[in-house]
Amino acid sequence: MSDRKTSHATSQGPIAILGAGLIGCSWAALFAASGRRIHLYDSHADAGVQFARFWEGVKDTLAEMGFAHTGSPPEFRVFGSAAEAVAEASFVQECIPERLDAKRRLYAEIEPALPAGTVVATSSSGLKLSDLQVGWRNPSHLVIAHPFNPPHIIPLVELYGNEATAPEALDVSRALYESCGKKTITLKREVMGHVANRLQAALWREAIHLVAEDVVSVSDVDTAISAGPGMRWAVMGPHMLLNLGGGPAGIRAYCEQFRDSYALWWDDLGKPQLDAETVDKLVEGLREEIGARDYDALRRERDAKIVALLSAINHVDAGGDRQAANARHEAAGSAVGAK
Ligand SMILES: NC(=O)c1ccc[n+]([C@@H]2O[C@H](COP(=O)([O-])OP(=O)(O)OC[C@H]3O[C@@H](n4cnc5c(N)ncnc54)[C@H](O)[C@@H]3O)[C@@H](O)[C@H]2O)c1
């Protein structure tokens, strides 16, 4: 399928960011903090100002996270068209709004200008790759690379390519993101909303249902997650955690014990609609939960707490926690003994 050779992820050519909104600015800041040059295009003329302002707001956080290139202004150029922005790019991160027609129009404009082998990674939250490939002369280097907001902090990137995708396009993307500290997962087949948004949608559906049915307030349902399972989910996924919940006999014992309960709970889960009455209830509940904090204060609080959490996790992973290090040491010893 591919007649282009994929450019190497570690090549230090510029990265083109198409669309400098919430997600585009965040990607641009991450790549710039990792030492990459940025070529920016946005249909709004003030994209450069927008990105410079965004950088000022996040550069200290990126420095705290250990990124080396935060002491001087980011190296970026703003272009007057998407085709010019991608013309010398070694990688393209597309971040324009979630509209299929707009993304297809943009791809038609940039394809003739793309250097051979340049990967175009779309940040799309849930559009299907097969739909986004329509109109390409050669879609082999278009991949889904979906981040979680804000991409400069949250490690996850969901990758997907199908049978029309050159395998090296996924390899190059994975290598680039991982070189910037990201954790990637790779979908094996196409589903709407990828993986993490589907999981989020499943949880949010029930959170809304519990509020709509007056079981609990907006604030309490948020606390139920952030002070409860959310704490665990930041360090291990649901399967691993419930494996621990089953005791030494693991997930099999957990399933034996709770099979019937889950069957009843699953049958009882709600299917709310985001109608006007429900949205009003969420808005009112959030008003109480937010209190005097404004958008920026909330954003700073979220980012500071996530960065602190990441730092603690990295510390444990690096063996800084003696108990965890001992446990790993013992496990390594018994693995050697078992050979
Ligand atoms: N917001 C999120 O939480 C989130 C999370 C992950 C992924 N995404 C995905 O990222 C993409 C961007 O979302 P966002 O939230 O940053 O949107 P946004 O509206 O904040 O930013 C989009 C930017 O693209 C610009 N734009 C519009 N049309 C354009 C075009 N044809 N060419 C160049 N620039 C154009 C706009 O001026 C704007 O600055 C979407 O595909 C979305 O699904 C969003």
The ligand as an SDF file (V2000), in Angstrom:
LIG
                    3D

 44 48  0  0  0  0  0  0  0  0999 V2000
  -11.0190   18.9050   24.0540 N   0  0  0  0  0  0  0  0  0  0  0  0
  -10.6680   17.7000   24.4740 C   0  0  0  0  0  0  0  0  0  0  0  0
  -10.8130   17.3380   25.6580 O   0  0  0  0  0  0  0  0  0  0  0  0
  -10.0330   16.7440   23.5090 C   0  0  0  0  0  0  0  0  0  0  0  0
   -9.3020   15.6540   24.0270 C   0  0  0  0  0  0  0  0  0  0  0  0
   -8.6640   14.7780   23.1290 C   0  0  0  0  0  0  0  0  0  0  0  0
   -8.7860   14.9760   21.7570 C   0  0  0  0  0  0  0  0  0  0  0  0
   -9.5170   16.0420   21.2940 N   0  0  0  0  0  0  0  0  0  0  0  0
   -9.6090   16.2120   19.8310 C   0  0  0  0  0  0  0  0  0  0  0  0
   -8.6960   17.2200   19.4300 O   0  0  0  0  0  0  0  0  0  0  0  0
   -9.2020   17.9120   18.2860 C   0  0  0  0  0  0  0  0  0  0  0  0
   -9.2230   19.4070   18.5890 C   0  0  0  0  0  0  0  0  0  0  0  0
  -10.0720   19.6400   19.6920 O   0  0  0  0  0  0  0  0  0  0  0  0
   -9.9360   20.9620   20.5990 P   0  0  0  0  0  0  0  0  0  0  0  0
  -10.7000   20.6750   21.8460 O   0  0  0  0  0  0  0  0  0  0  0  0
   -8.5260   21.4030   20.6860 O   0  0  0  0  0  0  0  0  0  0  0  0
  -10.7450   22.0200   19.7180 O   0  0  0  0  0  0  0  0  0  0  0  0
  -10.6230   23.6280   19.7740 P   0  0  0  0  0  0  0  0  0  0  0  0
  -11.8930   24.1280   19.2310 O   0  0  0  0  0  0  0  0  0  0  0  0
  -10.1750   24.0610   21.1280 O   0  0  0  0  0  0  0  0  0  0  0  0
   -9.4330   23.9480   18.7650 O   0  0  0  0  0  0  0  0  0  0  0  0
   -9.5310   23.7610   17.3870 C   0  0  0  0  0  0  0  0  0  0  0  0
   -8.6420   24.8000   16.7000 C   0  0  0  0  0  0  0  0  0  0  0  0
   -8.6370   24.4980   15.3020 O   0  0  0  0  0  0  0  0  0  0  0  0
   -8.7780   25.7230   14.5710 C   0  0  0  0  0  0  0  0  0  0  0  0
   -9.3290   25.3650   13.2630 N   0  0  0  0  0  0  0  0  0  0  0  0
  -10.6160   25.1520   12.9010 C   0  0  0  0  0  0  0  0  0  0  0  0
  -10.6830   24.7530   11.6190 N   0  0  0  0  0  0  0  0  0  0  0  0
   -9.3930   24.7070   11.1520 C   0  0  0  0  0  0  0  0  0  0  0  0
   -8.7910   24.3700    9.9090 C   0  0  0  0  0  0  0  0  0  0  0  0
   -9.5200   23.9590    8.8730 N   0  0  0  0  0  0  0  0  0  0  0  0
   -7.4490   24.4660    9.7920 N   0  0  0  0  0  0  0  0  0  0  0  0
   -6.6930   24.8620   10.8420 C   0  0  0  0  0  0  0  0  0  0  0  0
   -7.1990   25.2090   12.0440 N   0  0  0  0  0  0  0  0  0  0  0  0
   -8.5330   25.1140   12.1960 C   0  0  0  0  0  0  0  0  0  0  0  0
   -9.6500   26.6040   15.4330 C   0  0  0  0  0  0  0  0  0  0  0  0
   -9.4380   27.9660   15.1320 O   0  0  0  0  0  0  0  0  0  0  0  0
   -9.1720   26.2300   16.8390 C   0  0  0  0  0  0  0  0  0  0  0  0
   -8.0960   27.0610   17.2660 O   0  0  0  0  0  0  0  0  0  0  0  0
  -10.5750   17.3040   17.9950 C   0  0  0  0  0  0  0  0  0  0  0  0
  -10.4570   16.3120   16.9990 O   0  0  0  0  0  0  0  0  0  0  0  0
  -10.9600   16.6690   19.3280 C   0  0  0  0  0  0  0  0  0  0  0  0
  -11.8190   15.5630   19.1770 O   0  0  0  0  0  0  0  0  0  0  0  0
  -10.1230   16.9280   22.1270 C   0  0  0  0  0  0  0  0  0  0  0  0
  1  2  1  0
  2  3  2  0
  2  4  1  0
  4  5  1  0
  4 44  2  0
  5  6  2  0
  6  7  1  0
  7  8  2  0
  8  9  1  0
  8 44  1  0
  9 10  1  0
  9 42  1  0
 10 11  1  0
 11 12  1  0
 11 40  1  0
 12 13  1  0
 13 14  1  0
 14 15  2  0
 14 16  1  0
 14 17  1  0
 17 18  1  0
 18 19  2  0
 18 20  1  0
 18 21  1  0
 21 22  1  0
 22 23  1  0
 23 24  1  0
 23 38  1  0
 24 25  1  0
 25 26  1  0
 25 36  1  0
 26 27  1  0
 26 35  1  0
 27 28  2  0
 28 29  1  0
 29 30  1  0
 29 35  2  0
 30 31  1  0
 30 32  2  0
 32 33  1  0
 33 34  2  0
 34 35  1  0
 36 37  1  0
 36 38  1  0
 38 39  1  0
 40 41  1  0
 40 42  1  0
 42 43  1  0
M  CHG  2   8   1  16  -1
M  END
$$$$
